[in-house]
Amino acid sequence: MTESVRAHSMDRIRDMASLREYLQQGRQPEYLFFWGNHPNADGSICETCLSQWYAAGFELDGVHYRTAEHYMMAEKARLFGDEAALAKVLRSRFPAEVKRFGREIAAYRDEVWDSHRFEVVVRGNLAKFRQNPALLEWLLSTGEKVLVEASPSDAIWGIGVVEEHPFAANPKLWPGLNLLGFALMEVRSLLSVEQQKAVV
């Protein structure tokens, strides 16, 4: 199989439905599980760099964000026109705090956020990895692996179970959507194309 065909086959995996379709074709991808947001004890980069809470700042449209979580919650506040929440997000140093601010946004509606959230996270992570070359190198090194946030407490951005859970290696049984994993795979695909064009 050529590189282009391999890339195309994995590029089609963008959500639970496409992953399950991939599995139904008799294919078996390799999974890379992540959860937590701290680097290794020696400071080296590991899978935790995929976390929205990982401390890797970046700038987008002239605004600095401490983490990808800060960007996501800032965009959420902007979407609903909550300037007070936006200001609190941008002032905060802590991703856990900005997550809480995001839950307090005025005039919030699930259906509106649900239609924007995936692209928001893709945009934020594109900036995060573009502007942090060591993280970009690590992300691209994951190749075609299916990225899986093994968070037992998040059934939207994660799969809803830990890596050690019997369901973790079987997407058909995941209670969660793994939206963050799929968003990061989209980011990886886009940045891989950018890298290839840069060396031509």
Summary of the structure (lengths in Angstrom):
residues: 200
radius of gyration: 16.9
end to end distance: 21.8
largest distance: 52.7
contacts: 587
relative contact order: 0.15
helix: 51%
strand: 7%
